[in-house]
């Protein structure tokens, strides 16, 4: 891996790291309270980190699908959710 990183292609790709991979960690620190740990134990912390990154990936997927026109407009999604919520509340 070290040899590949020092090739011209590897250097170009490595220069993009700050815009891709490290941005994910910065967003996790700033927006998803990962600056400090709030749980004790490796298993609990692993669960929290896994859930946070899964949510971040789902958000990225949703944004990508919206950009590609693969999702309905946001207003129709809200209306569908509201209709479902009201129907569920009616039968409860």
Secondary structure by P-SEA (a helix, b strand, c coil): cccccccaaaaaaaaaccccaaaaaaaaaccccccccccccaaaaaaaaaaaaaaaaaaaaaaaaaaacccccaaaaaaaaaaaaaaaaaac
